[in-house]
Amino acid sequence: MSGAPTTSEVQPVKLNRASEVEELLKDVQELIVPFIRAADEDAAIKHTGHGLQQTGQGPRTTLVEYHPPNKLQSLLDFNLPRQGQGKQGLLEAIRKVLKYSVNTWDQGFLDKLYASITPVGLAAELVLATLNTNAHVYQVAPALISIEKQTGKALAELFGLKDAYSGGVSQPGGSAANLSSVVIARNNLHPETKEEGYGDKKFVLFTSEHGHYSLEKAAQILGFGSKAVRSIAVDKHGRMRADALDHAIVQAKSNGETPFYVNATAGTTVLGSFDPLIEISAVCREHSLWLHVDGSWGGPVIFSKAQACKLQGSEMADSIALCPHKMLNVPVTCSYLLGKDLRQFHKAMTLPAGYLFHNEEDVKEIWDLADLTPQCGRRGDSLKLALSWVYYGTEGFGSYIDHAFEVAAYLVSLIQGAELLTLVSEDSPLINQQCLQVCFYLNKHAEAEQNSKTTETVARLLVPRGFMVDFAPGVDGKFFRVVINGQTTRSTVEGLVKAIQNIGSQQHAG
């Protein structure tokens, strides 16, 4: 008789995914571990001013074998085939990616505000990839969302945000956290704009002239226009002047504009300056403006008993951005937006979407976290910080940051004792030790153009020696900006100074 097969006729499905994963992880691990170990071995000679030479298609150290884009594309010879190449094709592709990538585990990577991750971070990424879930609603990510809420609450409390509804949510980067804070501020202070738009209001925002460009980008995205962002003068230490802020707010009001938001920076991108939060918060209270603290870079100093004083007044903020993937070496991306009252986040962001959000009408606790953020797709990035926190503890994070500041101070002392090197501000040591960037010139010249040329040339010549550092524009031309992290050693910065002086001497002799 024809018809549906009986239970006895149905063949059981046999999946073999676990074994395939086990085999692939073993093979990939055999590529990744030597990649990391090479950086560990290179660290032993970094003090000499030159990393270990490796065989390659050009000058190569453990840090990188650098090639311009066109040549690199040829060397990679990366193809997306019609027919799959299986495990061997996969492993060969991974080999090439590792070979031609910057090895951020290398001690010589001092270029950006992030560096290598910790071993715990690698394990956390593997767990997240295994779960492969969206942390938008509790139903599909119960453990990740519970941990995110607990971690956000703990972070908020560190900054002094201890109200019943204080907490935080993860964000896809510091720029995203800053943008979200602007939306939340606007929709809470001017709730009619959420549905009706700006009308005839001309909204303006304020940030220091050393603030991050993400505020200007946010103004463009949100329709204010970049001219709505007012750049406030800084003092000789690179910190926003509260008196200049107050003057700018008064001026905007007299022009018929609507000030609503102030961004104070905790650790500026170039000099690492911390704006005076207590003074700025007083100005915000006087004018009833939202105070946001961009602590994307410097925020983690809150873990250090010695450095947390730089964030005095953070408890007066309405929102705070924080990026553990920078100073805490958590894997990129791991960022947060913390708030004094998460009900404000919900009020600003929530929209009726019954096909996704099934919260009760008057729920006091939000568990579907995409109801607090602009995006629906949310990776459970908070797990990466949470597992690191479990492994190292609050005190471990504090010691990690203290070590980084000690190495940065040691680098400052080396520069002060070096004949060819000059700190950006010799008359103000504070500017050289506010955060973990150390800024200086080589063979400082009276002409800014000559300083810029020297800095750019030396930065390029450092790469084949196994060091990568960045540079930034200044009044006297471009200068070196070296970023220290919690894994940087004293011997590494000794080697960096030797390398720069050696190149400088050769350039000077030539």
N, C-alpha and C positions, 0 to 999 in steps of 0.2 A: 504494500500500500504506500503511495506517495504521500509526502507531507513533511513537516518539520522533523529533524532528527531527534531521536529520543536522547535522554541524558546519557545513556550508555554508549551512544554512537558519537558523542562530541569528544573530539580529541583534546586532551589538556594542553594548554599553551606552555611552552617551556622557554623562559627568557634567560638570557645569558649576560645581561648588562653588567651585573656586579663583577663577574670575572673579567669582562672586557675593560671595565674601569680599573680594576686591580692591576691588570697587565700594562695598561697605558700609563698609569701613575708611576709604576715602577720604572718604565722606560724614560718618562719625562723627568722623573727625579734624578736619573743618572745624567741628565743634561743640566738641570738647575743647580744641584749641589756643587758641582765643580765650578760653575759660574760664580757662585757666592764664595766658595773656598779660595778662588783665585784672588778675590778682593782682600780676603783675610791675609793671604800670604804676601800680597803686595804691600800691605800696611807695615810690614816689618822693615821695609827699606824706604818708606816715605820720607823719613827724616833727612835723607840724603839730597832731597830736592828733585828726585827723578824716580818715576815708577818703573817696574820691571818691563823690559822690552819683550814684546810678543811677535810672533811671525804673522804677517798679514799682507794685504795688498797695498799697504802704505804704512806710515808711522803708526805703531800700535802699542798701547799699554793695556793693562787690565781695565782701565777706565773706559776707553773707547778707541775704535779705529774709525777716524772721521773721514768722510768723503762728501763732496758736494752732491746735491740731489740727483743730477743726471747720471753721474758715475755710480752712485749708490743703487739706483734703480737697475742699472746693468748688472752690478755685482749680486744683488738680491735675486734677480731673475725669477721673481715671484709670479706664479701663474695660478689662475683659477680654472682648473681643467673641466672638460665636459665629463670625463670619466674619473671617478675618484681614484686617488693614488694610495689609499689605505694607510696603514700605520707607518710604512717607510717614508711615504710622501709627507706625512704629518711631521715625523721626527726631523726630516731634513729641513722642512720649513722652520721648525722651532730652532734648530741649530743656527740657521741664517739670522733669524730674528735676534737671538742672543749675541751672535758674533758682531752684528753691526748696530747694536743698541748701546746707549750709555749705561754703564754698570754703576747704578747709584749706590750700590753697596761699597764701592771703592771710596776710601778715605779722601781721595782728591776731589770728590764731587762736592764743591762748596759754592755752587752757582745759584741755586734757587732757595726758596723758603721751605722746601721739602728736601728729603734725602732718602736713604734706604729705609725700608720698613724693618721691623724687628721679626725674629722668627715666629713670634705669636701671631703677628699680622698675616703671615703667609698661611698659617693654619686657619685663621679666621676667614680668609678669603675662600679657602677650600670648603669650609662649612657652608658659607653663603651660596657658593656655586652649587653645592650638593642639594641644598634646600630649594634653590631656584624659585622663590616665591615673591609675590608682590606685597610689600608691607603697607598696602593701602587700606585694607579692612581687616578687622580682627579675625574674622572667620577663616581666612586662608593663611594667616601669619600670627597665630596666638602667642607663641613664645617670643618671636622677634619683636612684636609690638609691646608686649609686657616689659621686655628688657629695655626697649627704646624709651618707654615712659619712665621707667625707674632711673635710667641713666640720665635722661634729660632733667628729671627732678633733682638728682644729686648734683649735677653741674650747676643748675640754677641756685641751689643752696650755697655752693661754694662762693658764688658771686654776691651772696647776700639777698637773693630773691627767695624769700622764705614764706610768702603768703600761701594760703590754702590752695590757690589755683596756679601757683608758679610752676614752671616746668620748661620743657623744650622738645623740639622735634628735629629730626635730621633733615638736612638740605643737600642738594647736589652741588655743593661748593659754596665758598664765601660770597661770591657775587650773587648767587641765587638767594642766600640768606639775607643779604642787604636789600635786594629787590623786594623780597617778601616783606621785610620790615616796613618798607615804604608803603606797600599796599595796605598792610595792617594799620599803620598810622593814619593813612588817608581815610580808610573806610570806617575807622572808629571816631576820629575827630570830625569828620564830615560824612556821616553815614548816607546822606542823600546821593553822594557821588557813585555809590555802588550800583545803583540802577539808572540814575538820571545823567551821569557824567558830570563834567566840570561846570557846565553852564557858563556864566560870565566870570567865574573865579579864575584868578591867575595864581596858582600855587607855586611856592618857592621853597627850596630846601637849602640847608647850609652844611658845609663840610670844610675842613681845613684845606689850605692850598697844597698840603702834603698828603691829603686823603686819597684813597684808591679810586681809580677811574670808574669802578663799577657803579658809583652813585650817578655819574653823568650818563652812563649807559642805561641805568634804571629809569632815569628821567626821560630818556628818548623812548624806551620801550613803553612806558606808561603814558606817553602823550603830553608830558609837561614841556618837553624840549630841553636840550642841554643848557640853554641860557637860564633855565629856572634854578639851576644849581649855582649857589653863590659861594665863591671861594673865599675863605676867611684867612686873614694874615696869621702868621705864626711868629713865635718869639725866637730868640737866637738858638734855642734848643730844638726847634722844629715842632713846638707844641702850639695848638690853636690858642689864640688870645681871646679870653672871654669878653674883654671890653670891646674888641673888634666885632665879635659875634653880636653882642647887644646892639651896637651901632648899626650893623647891617640889617638886623631885624626891624629896628625902628624905622630905618630908611625904607625898607620894603613896604611896611605898613603905610607910610606917608605917600608911597607911590600907588596906593590902591591895590597892592598885591596881598596874597594870603599866605603868610609863613605858617608852616605846620610841622616841620621835621628838622631835627639837628642830628648830624652824624658826628660823633666823637670817635677818634681812632685810638686804639690801644695797641701800639706797635705799628708805626707807618712802614710802608714797603721799602723805602730807601734808607732812612736814618734810624728807624726803629723807635720813633718818638711816641710817648704816651701823653695824650691830651689831658689837661687838668679836669677830671670828671666832676669834682665837687663844685668848682667855679662854674663850669658849663651847665651843670644841672640847675644851679641857682638861676641862671639866665633863662633856662627852659621853663622853670616853674613860674617865673615872673611873667612870661609871655604865653603860658599854657601851650607849649610845644612838646611834641613827642621827642624823647631822647633815646637815640639808638647808639650803642657802642659797637663799633666794628673791631672786635677782638680776634679777627680771623687769624692774625699772626701772633700778637702778643698775649692773647687771652689765657693760654695755658700757664702763664707764670702764676696764676691763681693757686696752682698746686704747690708752689714753693713758698715756704715761710719767709725766706730771705727776700724774695722778689714780689710777693703779692701786694706789697704796699704801693706798687706802681698802679694798681687798680683801685685805689681808694676812691670811694664814691660810686662804685659799680652798682651798689644796691639801689641807687636812685634812678637807674636806667629803666626804661619801659621795655626795651629789647636789647639783646646782645648776640652778636654773631661770633662763632668760634669754629676753628678748623683744627681738630686734633691731628689731621694728616700732615700738618706742618711741624710744629715744635715737638709733638709727641711721637712722631714717626709711625703713626698709624697709617695703613695703606690708603692711598688716594682712591676714591674720594670719601672723606668722612668729615662732615660739617654739621653744625647745629645752629638753630635760631632759638635762643632762650627768651622767655618772657615773664614779666611780673604777673600776668594774668592770662592764661591760655584761653579763657573765654573770649578775650579780645581777638585772638587768632581765629576762633570759630566764627565769631560774628562777622569778621572781615572776609573769610574765605568760603563759608558754607554756601552751597547751592542745592536746590532740590534735585536729587538723583536717586529716586526710589529703587532703581534697578541695581544700585550699588550700596548705598548707605541705608541701613535699616535701624538707625538710632531712634529712640523714643523722643517725643517732642521736647520734653523738659529735662533731658538727661544732664546730669551735673558732671559726669566723667566721660570724656570722649575717647573711645577706643578705636574708632575708624579714623586713622591719622591723616588720610588724604583729605579729610574734611577740614584740616588745619593748614594745608599747603596748596600752592598753585597747581602742582602737578598731581596726576592720578597715579602714574607709575612711580613707585617708590622702592628703591633697593633697601634692604635692611642694614644699611651701613653702620648703624649704631652698635651692632654686634661687634664690630672690629675694635671700637674703643672699649666696650664692655669687657670683652675677653682679655684685652691688654690690662685693663683695670684689675680684673681678677688675678692675673698673673703677677703684676708688679705692685699693685696696691697704691693708695693715695701717697704714701710716703715714698714709694719707689719712683713715682712720677716726679715728686718733688726733688729727690736726689738726682734724677736724670737731668732736670732743668738746671739745678745748681751746678752740676758738672759742666754743662754747656756754657753757663755764664763764667765759670772759672777759666775755661779754655779761651773764651772770647777776651777776657781780661788779660790773659797771658799773651795773646796775640797783640793786643794793644801795647803791652810793655815791650814786646819784641820790636814793634814798629817804632816806638819812641826811642829805642836804642840803636836803630839802624840808620846809617848815614844817608842812604839814598831815599828813605821813605818818610812821608809826612802825613800825619793824620789830617782828616778833612778840617777839623777845628782844633788846633793845638791849644787855643786859649780857653776852650770849653770841653774838658774831658768828658763831661756828662753826655755830650752828643755822640761820643764814641763808645759809650757803654750803657745806653738805655735799654737795648735789647741785644740780639745775637748777631747783628750785622756789624762788621768793622769796616769803616770806610777810610781810604787813604790814597795818596798819590805816590808815584815813583818819579824821582828827578823833577820835582815840582818846578815848573817854569813860570815866568811872569805872564806868558801869553796862554790864554785858555785853549786856543787851537792846538798849540804844541802839546799841552797836557793831554788833550783828547786823543791826539794821534799816538802818543806814547802808550796811553792806557789801552787803547784798542789793539795796538800791535803786540804788547806784552800778553794780554789776555789770549790772543790767538796763539802765540808761541808757547804758552803754558800747557796747552792741550796735549801735544805730543810728549810732554814731560810727565803727564799723568795728573794734571790739575785742571779743574774748570772753575773759573770765578766769573762773576758778572761785573758790569760797570754801569754807572748812572751819570746823568748830566749834573753839573754843579756850576756855581758862579765862576770858578776858576777852570772850567772845562770838565771833561769826564774823569771820574775817579773809580777806583776799584771798590766793589762792594762784596765782601767775603761773608758768607753766611755759615755760622757755626751751628752744629746740631749736637744732640745728646750723645752721639757716638764718636764725635771728633776727638782725637787725642792731641796731646801737647806736641808729640813728635811730628804729627801731620802739619801743624801750623809752623813748626820750626822748618820743615822741609819746604813749605810754601814760600816763606820769607827768603830762604836760600835761593830758591828757583827764581823768584822775582828779581832779587838783587843780582843774580848771575846774568840773567837776560838783560837787565838794565845796564850792567857794566859793559856787556858786549855791544849793546846798542850805542852806548855813550862813546866807546872806543871807536866804533865804526863811523 
